[in-house]
Amino acid sequence: MTKLKIGLAGVWYDCFNEALSKKIYRESVSSLRALGSEWGFDLVAAPDATNDVELCAAFCGELKQADVDMVLIQSCSFGAGEIVAAFAALDVPLGLWAVPEPHTEGPLLLNSLCGVNLYSGILGTYLAERGAKYKWFYGLADDCEFRDRFAPTVKALHAIKELDGAKFANIGGTPEGYYDVYWNDGRLRSKFNITVDRHELTELLAQAEALPKAEAQRLATQLCKEVPSDGITDSEFLKLARVYAVLERLIERHGYTGVGIACWPHFQAAYGLTACTTLGRLNEHGHVAACEGDVPSAVSMAILKAMGGDRPVLMDLSALDLSDDSILLWHCGVGHPCWTEKCVQCRHTLIQAADDAGTMGPAPAAFDAVLKATPFTLMRLTDGGNRLLLATGETLGDRKMSPRGTRGWASHFRLNGQDPASAMDLVNTVMVSGFEHHFPLAMGDLSESVLEFAAWMSITPLEKVPYRNYLQTRSW
């Protein structure tokens, strides 16, 4: 991942306290450099706070050369209105930063908050046609008011940078009949500047068969030891190792940020395997892999991962329990070990394939796992990336019985970070919106970062559609 770069400029004005303004700026530079080491960004800071418009314009040239992802303009005191126009011309996200007034008695030393109000007013009226996006901040660099507000900004910018120029891949097309997860390359490219390559599954499986046996055997031994297994033969582990090795090399060779792999029925028909543990293992090892050829879900998983969501998993909504207001999240067997307290690689419960002797039976291999109890964020793009579904909730661990596969009951839902939603409300929102049947999950509550990402990228979060008995239709 290319490192995030954030610019910082400090401004003041002659009739306010120059010494205090510059002291605040220097301390802010020091604090933000330390924060950058912790949060994963480089700081490109002006040498000192200034009241000179021409110096600010020259620094803008440096910021442009450095290709910064955002510029923070700290109003160390009230500043000249012309300054914000120079920074708006950079066409990057802007942060307008006010600092507290040090005294409530005596002369007004900084008037910083008014300075930020001036700048937001200029961007919102005088320069409105430029369409510059900005976020305002308040507090000293070490204050929780500033850091709590800056944290989702940094996570959102990480995701924006991760997508810009990223390459994804579709491997094997999309399973027949899964029309809802089809996508338009042009819409994704125009929205996020990403490209999508395509690879034939038969070509990769041929490469898997050509992998030297000794190399495949070493990896098969490793795969067997990673997670306890039940009913998977040595020869099947060898085939699983061949497929995994080829897919991982493809991802690393091309630098793919994520892949969507056409799993069933393609894998078992062509190679006598399911793709479940292969997909789960790719995700467990830090890649992004979505099943059923679903590239938009892979993009959504990459966004969550870039925000600190670790190793996302892709689930379906499979059942409702109105007695305790919960939803069963289930998928064939793609969940990976970090999501569970106990994981077994076993034969599939739904998919059949012929073994080496030609006998049909449950295909290898799937992860049988219950999602551990954890807060989670559910987010997926739709409508070519112009809208997204965002929900948070909690998985319930092994408190309830559930069908075999990768699965977990979930409850305590909120849409868009704040709107409580019953299980029926969430399912109703999905159904009425005609939303795709895939739901990427990341551990933790990333709702603030997702909403900020959506705001910078002009993406509309779907609003809750409360469950009603009468016909409801979507509003877009």
Phi, psi and omega per residue, in radians:
M1 nan 2.245 3.080
T2 -1.188 2.392 -3.039
K3 -1.251 2.466 3.101
L4 -1.203 2.491 3.074
K5 -2.159 2.210 -3.129
I6 -2.129 2.211 3.104
G7 -1.535 2.656 3.111
L8 -2.445 2.223 3.040
A9 -2.261 2.515 3.073
G10 -2.052 2.392 -3.118
V11 -2.213 2.648 3.045
W12 -2.576 3.071 -3.108
Y13 -2.362 2.637 -2.948
D14 -0.942 -0.664 -3.025
C15 -1.439 0.040 3.090
F16 -1.964 3.098 -2.934
N17 -1.340 1.825 -3.087
E18 -1.155 -0.798 -3.081
A19 -1.082 -0.779 3.139
L20 -1.177 -0.707 3.129
S21 -1.023 -0.811 -3.104
K22 -1.235 -0.576 3.079
K23 -1.110 -0.797 3.114
I24 -1.050 -0.736 -3.115
Y25 -1.137 -0.809 -3.111
R26 -1.085 -0.712 3.100
E27 -1.150 -0.612 3.112
S28 -1.164 -0.697 3.103
V29 -1.053 -0.819 -3.126
S30 -1.077 -0.787 -3.121
S31 -1.155 -0.698 -3.117
L32 -1.245 -0.551 3.060
R33 -1.103 -0.750 3.107
A34 -1.142 -0.686 3.126
L35 -1.149 -0.638 3.117
G36 -1.078 -0.649 3.083
S37 -1.125 -0.591 -3.115
E38 -1.402 -0.689 -3.020
W39 -1.763 -0.046 3.021
G40 1.478 0.756 3.015
F41 -2.434 2.673 3.022
D42 -1.668 2.469 3.124
L43 -1.793 2.225 3.043
V44 -1.931 1.721 -2.965
A45 -1.909 2.491 3.003
A46 -1.128 2.641 -3.084
P47 -1.026 -0.597 3.140
D48 -2.825 2.903 3.028
A49 -1.172 2.573 -3.052
T50 -2.464 2.752 2.999
N51 -1.994 0.230 -3.032
D52 -1.773 2.043 -3.117
V53 -1.096 -0.696 -3.119
E54 -1.158 -0.643 3.069
L55 -1.108 -0.695 3.094
C56 -1.112 -0.725 3.116
A57 -1.107 -0.683 3.106
A58 -1.159 -0.692 3.119
F59 -1.149 -0.565 3.071
C60 -1.044 -0.634 3.072
G61 -1.088 -0.691 3.092
E62 -1.145 -0.712 3.131
L63 -1.123 -0.689 3.115
K64 -1.126 -0.731 3.125
Q65 -1.117 -0.639 -3.137
A66 -1.349 -0.190 3.124
D67 1.016 0.936 -3.111
V68 -1.249 2.717 -3.114
D69 -1.675 -0.297 3.122
M70 -2.816 2.686 3.034
V71 -2.197 2.182 2.978
L72 -1.617 2.201 3.053
I73 -1.899 1.851 -3.125
Q74 -1.539 2.076 3.025
S75 -1.407 1.477 3.100
C76 -1.085 -0.502 2.842
S77 -2.579 -3.078 2.973
F78 -0.918 2.453 -3.107
G79 -2.275 2.934 -3.114
A80 -1.170 2.413 -3.094
G81 -1.130 -0.501 -3.110
E82 -1.120 -0.422 -3.048
I83 -1.117 -0.759 -3.073
V84 -1.144 -0.499 3.100
A85 -1.122 -0.661 3.134
A86 -1.130 -0.738 -3.134
F87 -1.264 -0.580 3.117
A88 -1.088 -0.513 -3.133
A89 -1.186 -0.251 3.113
L90 -1.234 -0.355 3.131
D91 1.028 0.785 3.014
V92 -2.252 2.819 3.074
P93 -0.971 2.441 -3.131
L94 -1.997 2.487 2.990
G95 -2.011 2.126 3.139
L96 -1.772 1.993 -2.866
W97 -2.010 1.991 3.076
A98 -1.737 2.500 3.098
V99 -1.977 2.725 -3.078
P100 -1.168 2.598 2.998
E101 -1.270 2.233 -3.027
P102 -1.229 -0.446 -3.111
H103 -2.348 2.617 3.051
T104 -1.797 -0.025 3.084
E105 -2.188 2.812 -3.137
G106 1.397 -2.815 -3.084
P107 -1.206 2.656 3.057
L108 -1.318 2.010 -2.998
L109 -1.520 -0.566 -3.012
L110 -2.178 -0.828 -3.054
N111 0.987 0.652 -3.024
S112 -1.162 -0.774 -3.107
L113 -1.052 -0.698 3.090
C114 -1.119 -0.631 3.102
G115 -1.081 -0.715 3.093
V116 -1.183 -0.647 3.068
N117 -1.077 -0.709 3.079
L118 -1.032 -0.823 -3.078
Y119 -1.177 -0.738 3.104
S120 -1.129 -0.633 3.100
G121 -1.147 -0.692 3.109
I122 -1.122 -0.790 3.140
L123 -1.159 -0.560 -3.088
G124 -1.518 -0.251 -3.120
T125 -2.177 -1.247 -3.035
Y126 -1.061 -0.694 -3.130
L127 -1.904 0.426 -3.043
A128 -1.014 -0.642 -3.097
E129 -1.164 -0.352 3.108
R130 -1.229 -0.466 3.097
G131 1.227 0.452 3.133
A132 -1.124 2.356 3.091
K133 -1.745 2.454 -3.099
Y134 -2.552 2.782 3.037
K135 -2.325 2.388 3.141
W136 -1.699 2.608 -3.124
F137 -2.283 2.752 3.128
Y138 -2.510 2.426 3.074
G139 2.101 2.858 2.996
L140 -1.297 2.844 -2.990
A141 -1.055 -0.489 -3.125
D142 -1.686 0.017 3.141
D143 -1.341 2.533 3.113
C144 -1.137 -0.528 3.121
E145 -1.030 -0.694 3.116
F146 -1.333 -0.854 -3.022
R147 -1.161 -0.700 3.140
D148 -1.119 -0.532 -3.141
R149 -1.485 -0.504 -3.116
F150 -1.391 -0.476 -3.075
A151 -1.024 -0.891 3.122
P152 -1.132 -0.460 3.086
T153 -1.119 -0.826 -3.127
V154 -1.105 -0.740 3.130
K155 -1.117 -0.732 3.118
A156 -1.115 -0.720 3.134
L157 -1.167 -0.621 3.046
H158 -1.005 -0.770 -3.126
A159 -1.170 -0.733 3.123
I160 -1.063 -0.778 -3.133
K161 -1.176 -0.654 3.128
E162 -1.050 -0.652 -3.098
L163 -1.407 -0.544 -3.021
D164 -1.106 1.917 -3.119
G165 1.437 0.138 -3.083
A166 -1.276 2.701 3.068
K167 -1.984 2.327 3.027
F168 -2.078 2.950 3.134
A169 -2.446 2.537 2.927
N170 -1.904 2.236 -3.102
I171 -2.019 1.926 3.066
G172 1.566 0.171 3.121
G173 1.402 -2.633 3.130
T174 -2.220 2.373 -3.123
P175 -0.971 2.521 -3.119
E176 -0.983 2.344 3.085
G177 1.553 -0.194 3.138
Y178 -1.553 0.999 -3.022
Y179 -1.172 -0.424 -3.063
D180 -1.223 -0.405 -3.131
V181 -1.725 0.184 2.955
Y182 -1.097 2.719 -3.121
W183 -2.484 2.915 3.133
N184 -1.949 1.980 -3.117
D185 -0.969 -0.735 -3.063
G186 -1.120 -0.687 -3.137
R187 -1.168 -0.745 3.106
L188 -1.132 -0.666 -3.122
R189 -1.205 -0.732 -3.120
S190 -1.236 -0.513 -3.118
K191 -1.416 -0.750 -2.972
F192 -2.124 -0.039 -3.069
N193 1.032 0.797 3.059
I194 -2.005 2.690 3.058
T195 -2.081 2.699 -3.118
V196 -2.184 2.035 3.036
D197 -1.563 2.812 3.106
R198 -2.213 2.423 3.130
H199 -2.312 2.489 3.094
E200 -1.416 2.339 -3.138
L201 -1.135 -0.666 -3.118
T202 -1.084 -0.620 3.109
E203 -1.118 -0.747 -3.121
L204 -1.229 -0.654 3.113
L205 -1.160 -0.579 3.060
A206 -1.144 -0.681 3.076
Q207 -1.129 -0.648 3.119
A208 -1.082 -0.758 3.135
E209 -1.131 -0.501 -3.105
A210 -1.466 -0.092 -3.133
L211 -1.119 2.322 3.133
P212 -0.941 2.407 -3.019
K213 -1.086 -0.663 -3.118
A214 -1.109 -0.718 3.111
E215 -1.144 -0.782 3.122
A216 -1.102 -0.654 -3.122
Q217 -1.157 -0.704 3.099
R218 -1.045 -0.786 -3.133
L219 -1.202 -0.655 3.125
A220 -1.056 -0.715 3.101
T221 -1.081 -0.710 3.123
Q222 -1.148 -0.771 -3.131
L223 -1.109 -0.645 -3.139
C224 -1.136 -0.616 -3.091
K225 -1.436 -0.404 -3.042
E226 -1.062 -0.788 -3.060
V227 -2.373 2.386 3.077
P228 -0.930 2.532 -3.084
S229 -2.173 2.763 -3.135
D230 -2.488 1.869 3.035
G231 1.457 0.218 3.080
I232 -1.711 2.194 -3.078
T233 -1.424 2.881 3.112
D234 -1.064 -0.721 -3.128
S235 -1.154 -0.564 3.101
E236 -1.261 -0.652 3.055
F237 -1.099 -0.605 3.114
L238 -1.121 -0.759 3.102
K239 -1.152 -0.710 3.104
L240 -1.073 -0.688 3.122
A241 -1.141 -0.723 3.133
R242 -1.055 -0.818 -3.123
V243 -1.131 -0.774 -3.121
Y244 -1.076 -0.796 -3.100
A245 -1.032 -0.767 -3.099
V246 -1.180 -0.734 -3.138
L247 -1.177 -0.735 3.133
E248 -1.120 -0.712 3.113
R249 -1.129 -0.675 3.103
L250 -1.060 -0.809 -3.136
I251 -1.078 -0.793 -3.083
E252 -1.269 -0.638 -3.113
R253 -1.152 -0.692 -3.099
H254 -1.636 -0.114 -3.126
G255 1.170 0.682 -3.109
Y256 -1.279 2.324 3.050
T257 -1.299 -0.512 3.108
G258 -2.893 2.820 3.133
V259 -2.393 2.600 2.959
G260 -2.003 2.096 -2.998
I261 -1.962 2.194 3.070
A262 -1.242 1.870 -3.057
C263 -1.589 -1.664 -3.111
W264 -1.441 2.549 0.011
P265 -1.540 0.127 -2.968
H266 -1.126 -0.828 -3.024
F267 -1.106 -0.880 -3.070
Q268 -1.200 -0.526 3.108
A269 -1.209 -0.680 -3.036
A270 -1.572 -0.469 -2.941
Y271 -2.464 0.037 3.113
G272 1.258 0.320 -3.122
L273 -2.210 2.775 2.784
T274 -1.657 2.849 -3.130
A275 -1.629 0.040 -2.923
C276 -1.016 -1.018 -3.086
T277 -1.190 -0.491 3.095
T278 -1.127 -0.813 3.093
L279 -1.101 -0.822 3.129
G280 -1.053 -0.691 -3.126
R281 -1.201 -0.665 3.072
L282 -1.028 -0.790 3.121
N283 -1.152 -0.725 3.135
E284 -1.063 -0.571 -3.109
H285 -1.580 0.235 2.972
G286 1.718 0.022 3.047
H287 -1.559 3.067 3.057
V288 -2.106 2.049 -3.093
A289 -2.397 2.125 3.107
A290 -1.868 2.555 -3.131
C291 -1.519 2.994 3.069
E292 1.005 0.536 3.057
G293 1.148 0.345 -2.942
D294 -1.503 1.556 -3.125
V295 -1.149 -0.757 3.101
P296 -1.027 -0.584 3.045
S297 -1.190 -0.656 3.073
A298 -1.080 -0.724 3.092
V299 -1.083 -0.766 3.137
S300 -1.109 -0.719 3.103
M301 -1.119 -0.668 3.115
A302 -1.132 -0.636 3.090
I303 -1.096 -0.858 3.134
L304 -1.061 -0.725 3.132
K305 -1.106 -0.745 -3.137
A306 -1.134 -0.450 3.120
M307 -1.457 0.052 -3.129
G308 1.725 0.263 -3.135
G309 -1.400 0.221 3.050
D310 1.032 -1.932 -3.007
R311 -2.127 1.585 -3.087
P312 -1.105 2.798 3.109
V313 -2.268 2.627 -3.094
L314 -1.884 2.165 -3.028
M315 -2.206 2.897 2.965
D316 -1.915 2.805 2.896
L317 -1.621 2.070 -2.963
S318 -2.088 -0.314 3.141
A319 -2.849 2.744 3.084
L320 -2.087 2.496 2.988
D321 -2.214 1.757 -3.072
L322 -1.282 -0.287 -3.110
S323 -1.183 -0.542 3.108
D324 -2.231 0.274 3.037
D325 1.020 0.921 -3.114
S326 -2.249 2.813 3.119
I327 -2.173 2.419 3.038
L328 -1.511 2.036 2.954
L329 -1.585 2.161 -3.039
W330 -2.510 2.551 2.902
H331 -2.636 2.807 -2.913
C332 -0.831 -0.865 -3.088
G333 3.025 0.546 -3.039
V334 -1.636 -0.096 -3.133
G335 -1.078 2.654 -3.074
H336 -2.050 2.828 -2.916
P337 -0.986 -0.546 -3.094
C338 -1.138 -0.268 -3.107
W339 -1.579 0.015 -2.971
T340 -2.527 2.747 3.041
E341 -1.469 -0.370 -3.106
K342 -2.569 2.211 -3.092
C343 -2.372 2.357 3.110
V344 -2.259 2.316 3.018
Q345 -1.615 2.133 -2.969
C346 -2.492 -3.034 3.101
R347 -1.408 2.674 -3.038
H348 -1.252 2.594 3.117
T349 -1.506 -0.316 -3.056
L350 -2.058 -0.613 -2.949
I351 -1.688 2.297 3.136
Q352 -1.824 2.618 3.050
A353 -2.707 2.799 3.116
A354 -1.462 2.384 3.088
D355 -1.485 -2.993 -3.076
D356 -1.069 -0.456 3.139
A357 -1.563 -0.002 -3.137
G358 1.507 0.125 -3.138
T359 -1.508 2.284 3.125
M360 -1.347 2.449 3.087
G361 -3.013 3.141 3.137
P362 -0.973 2.290 -3.021
A363 -1.421 2.561 2.978
P364 -1.499 2.562 -0.013
A365 -2.476 2.625 3.115
A366 -2.258 2.698 3.017
F367 -1.580 2.101 3.016
D368 -1.633 1.949 -3.007
A369 -2.730 2.487 3.019
V370 -1.762 2.221 3.116
L371 -1.054 2.278 -3.133
K372 -1.204 2.805 3.133
A373 -1.184 2.067 -3.110
T374 -2.835 2.579 2.921
P375 -1.133 2.595 3.139
F376 -2.514 2.821 3.007
T377 -2.066 2.222 3.070
L378 -1.847 2.141 3.134
M379 -2.613 2.319 3.020
R380 -2.563 2.443 3.044
L381 -1.308 2.660 3.019
T382 -2.571 3.093 3.079
D383 0.922 0.827 3.096
G384 1.156 0.346 -3.112
G385 1.596 0.038 -3.123
N386 -1.520 -0.206 3.099
R387 -2.430 2.815 3.058
L388 -2.581 2.699 2.991
L389 -1.778 2.255 3.139
L390 -2.278 2.138 3.058
A391 -2.467 2.563 2.978
T392 -2.021 2.798 3.131
G393 -3.022 -2.900 3.121
E394 -2.386 2.288 2.987
T395 -1.406 2.618 -2.953
L396 -1.740 0.078 -3.125
G397 1.173 -2.500 -3.070
D398 -1.697 0.453 -3.126
R399 -1.243 -0.347 -3.112
K400 -2.239 2.591 3.056
M401 -1.196 2.612 3.141
S402 -2.697 2.698 -3.130
P403 -1.159 2.689 -3.138
R404 -1.097 2.672 -3.072
G405 2.269 -2.857 2.962
T406 -1.585 2.114 -2.971
R407 -2.794 2.852 3.052
G408 -3.054 2.373 3.012
W409 -1.341 2.524 -3.096
A410 -2.408 2.666 3.133
S411 -2.714 -2.927 -3.136
H412 0.988 0.936 -3.054
F413 -1.440 2.536 2.943
R414 -2.355 2.395 3.053
L415 -1.683 2.377 3.091
N416 0.982 0.617 2.980
G417 1.422 -0.229 -3.027
Q418 -2.543 -0.369 -3.018
D419 -1.568 1.840 3.141
P420 -1.004 2.440 -3.114
A421 -2.423 2.318 3.007
S422 -1.262 2.931 3.070
A423 -1.016 -0.714 3.119
M424 -1.167 -0.637 3.085
D425 -1.082 -0.780 -3.124
L426 -1.126 -0.828 3.131
V427 -1.113 -0.686 3.120
N428 -1.104 -0.719 3.091
T429 -1.054 -0.749 3.109
V430 -1.098 -0.840 -3.049
M431 -1.211 -0.838 -3.109
V432 -1.123 -0.612 -3.135
S433 -1.332 -0.144 -3.064
G434 1.110 0.673 -3.037
F435 -1.390 2.555 -3.136
E436 -1.019 2.754 -2.975
H437 -1.568 0.346 3.133
H438 -2.070 2.496 -3.009
F439 -2.428 1.707 3.070
P440 -1.180 2.375 3.121
L441 -2.138 2.453 2.975
A442 -2.233 2.585 3.121
M443 -1.260 2.518 3.116
G444 1.619 2.933 3.122
D445 -1.677 1.802 3.129
L446 -1.854 0.326 -3.001
S447 -1.075 -0.710 -3.138
E448 -1.098 -0.725 3.138
S449 -1.181 -0.701 3.109
V450 -1.114 -0.769 -3.141
L451 -1.132 -0.637 3.092
E452 -1.204 -0.746 3.042
F453 -0.950 -0.800 -3.135
A454 -1.083 -0.697 -3.125
A455 -1.165 -0.788 3.116
W456 -1.116 -0.610 -3.037
M457 -1.677 0.129 3.122
S458 0.987 0.853 3.085
I459 -1.903 2.352 -3.096
T460 -1.666 2.049 3.033
P461 -1.218 2.442 3.108
L462 -1.209 2.355 3.097
E463 -1.455 2.669 3.102
K464 -1.082 2.385 3.007
V465 -1.942 1.654 -3.064
P466 -1.009 2.481 -3.114
Y467 -1.130 2.270 3.072
R468 -2.384 2.808 -3.138
N469 -1.401 -0.335 -3.116
Y470 -1.570 2.870 3.130
L471 -1.091 2.311 3.053
Q472 -2.138 2.505 3.107
T473 -2.195 2.632 -3.094
R474 -1.254 2.691 -3.016
S475 -1.674 0.155 -3.116
W476 -2.361 nan nan
